[in-house]
Amino acid sequence: GPALIAMATREPDLVVRKAALAALASVAGKGHDDAAKSLHPLLDDKDPETARAAAFALVAVGGKHLEKAMPALRAALADDDPDIQAMAAAAFFSLGKDGQLAVSDLAAVLGKASDPKVRSLCVISLGSM
């Protein structure tokens, strides 16, 4: 928890920072609410992968951090890469009813995506809301 957050926010090596954020997305929860505030600046990182990874970590924490993470999640959902779109759709699924802020985004991607994985994850996410 706290050690990963410190690594994600202070580590100069981009690869290590992204690895710490990925690990955080797997282990973070509501108990990390206070420490998660330090991830907010990473949502504006010039590296889009870092911003996405911070958003996914904040989704795991939930609560008031979801609104901050929403622009990066929406950008990931609109990305040209189907794998990134799929990760974003899965993140919205994990939000359940809290993901309702993204219904129109998910519906738009569903309407134009050709990748079956992206389409199915959008449908599953929409169904979870």
Phi, psi and omega in degrees: 000269185300324179294320178293321179296317178298317180294319182293330184262338186244345184290124179286335181283117184300320181295316180294320180298315180293325177295320178296320178294320178297318178296320179299320180299333180276329188248345185290154178202190183301335179291349181258017187305309183295316182291332183295338179303329181289348177276341184307316179299334180291341178296338179256015181299145180292340176272114184298330178294321178294316179299317178296315181298321177296319179298316180296322177295320179291329175299319180296327178284319177077202178062222185293348181281342183297318181298321178294324184281342188303315180300320179291324177293320178295320178296320178295321179294329181270359182299156178284340183276118181300329178293321178291318176300317181296318178298319180294316179298320177295323177296319178295324176300317182295341180280341183059227182297335177293343179278002182301339177297342185249014182304312183293325178294314180296319179296321179296316179294319179302322181290336184240348181287142177255342181288124183297328179293316179297313181298315182293322178292326175295316179297315180298317179297314179298322179293335182280349184266000000 
